[in-house]
Amino acid sequence: MHHTSYIELSRSALKNNIQFVKEHLHSNCRFSSVIKGNAYGHGIELFVPLAERCGVRHFSVFSADEALRALRASQKKPDILIMGMVEGDSLEWAIKNGIEFFVSDPNRFHKAIQIAKKLKTKAKIHVEVETGMHRTGFSRKEFEMLFPFLKREKKFFHFRGLCTHFAGAESIANYYRIKKQRTHFAQAQKKLQGEGLKPKYFHVACSAAALRYPATQMDLARIGILQYGFFPSNEIRIEMMRKKKRYISPLTKILSWKSEIMAVKEVRKGNFVGYGNFFLANEDMRVAAIPVGYGQGFSRSMSNRGNVLIHGRHASVIGTVNMNMMMVDVTHLENVEKGDEVVLIGQQGNNEISVASFGEMSEQMNYELLTRLPSEIPRKITE
Ligand SMILES: *Cc1c(COP(=O)(O)O)cnc(C)c1O
């Protein structure tokens, strides 16, 4: 099938980014590759084997359906951890298949033990404690009430982790809140140890925390955005570059999004292009139709505003972005033809359209823009 656009993932870029992550984790810290949100839009099915080839053996997802996709895509029997929701028959599936999961409330713990007893196996649990994000996790009281059960039901679970998540380590504005969370977590650790209970991993760090507060790396770090070639925030990016005294990012984007020209038209001065009167040709122009629109994740807010690359040069989006098409101005380019490559995100020649610039223009943050890339766009691997 000839698709209207496709996404490329660069193997060498991923290798570079994983190398960067590993250089920044201390040697006893295990690296968990976070692949929720369809591997931040990159595509779980291609990303998992690619990451495995870079030595990754631990993946973190949000839900059971993502765990299933990761499991099917994997070739190296990695550990897979569900950090979010796992309810109903998914919980039984997870336990049966040795999938690890966050236990973020007493209810899930007791259900898991029940199922483990029924299946005569052990559930692999990570107890998530609430430390200040106020999203999910055991409150202090609930946590203490869990201790007798942790002791009594020992035969029915592997205590794989004690964990929490920070409420915004990528912004220095949250410094005190993160500090308090770290203190709360340390208290939980101490209490647990006081009871003679010991999980395999203590883990709290995401990309931002692992870089900014290395002591949070503990036994395992859950790293998402860095792998894909992005810093969690500009703040962290600038901090890292200053520390290293280097002004070229050590990370490389692995994703590019490409399409091709569908048609080229001459437009005489004084005519409107596209729907309604959003764009008026003030001079004779040449415009190209690109078969990508908001239906493919190219935001309508890029109307009269966005850019693409053709022949290594920028071409402006003119008029409104349609459901499946948009028009770009190619008056300044020679010999533009149907079938020519169009880069929506990524490099062409010496120019680049970064996710950040695309995101800024469409008012989305990197995380959001990436995960919104429709999973139906075919993905392929390049060197
Ligand atoms: C998404 C997520 C991470 C990874 O965050 P990054 O900023 O992408 O590194 C880690 N832990 C939890 C619980 C998450 O939801």
The ligand as an SDF file (V2000), in Angstrom:
LIG
                    3D

 15 15  0  0  0  0  0  0  0  0999 V2000
    5.8530    9.0050   31.9400 C   0  0  0  0  0  0  0  0  0  0  0  0
    6.4050    8.5230   33.1980 C   0  0  0  0  0  0  0  0  0  0  0  0
    7.7960    8.4480   33.3780 C   0  0  0  0  0  0  0  0  0  0  0  0
    8.7890    8.9340   32.3400 C   0  0  0  0  0  0  0  0  0  0  0  0
    8.7920   10.3300   32.2110 O   0  0  0  0  0  0  0  0  0  0  0  0
    9.8440   11.0780   31.2650 P   0  0  0  0  0  0  0  0  0  0  0  0
    9.7280   12.5010   31.6490 O   0  0  0  0  0  0  0  0  0  0  0  0
    9.3810   10.8660   29.8670 O   0  0  0  0  0  0  0  0  0  0  0  0
   11.1570   10.4710   31.5040 O   0  0  0  0  0  0  0  0  0  0  0  0
    8.2580    7.9100   34.5710 C   0  0  0  0  0  0  0  0  0  0  0  0
    7.4060    7.4870   35.5280 N   0  0  0  0  0  0  0  0  0  0  0  0
    6.0660    7.5550   35.3820 C   0  0  0  0  0  0  0  0  0  0  0  0
    5.1800    7.0520   36.4750 C   0  0  0  0  0  0  0  0  0  0  0  0
    5.5250    8.0660   34.2240 C   0  0  0  0  0  0  0  0  0  0  0  0
    4.1950    8.1330   34.0880 O   0  0  0  0  0  0  0  0  0  0  0  0
  1  2  1  0
  2  3  1  0
  2 14  2  0
  3  4  1  0
  3 10  2  0
  4  5  1  0
  5  6  1  0
  6  7  2  0
  6  8  1  0
  6  9  1  0
 10 11  1  0
 11 12  2  0
 12 13  1  0
 12 14  1  0
 14 15  1  0
M  END
$$$$
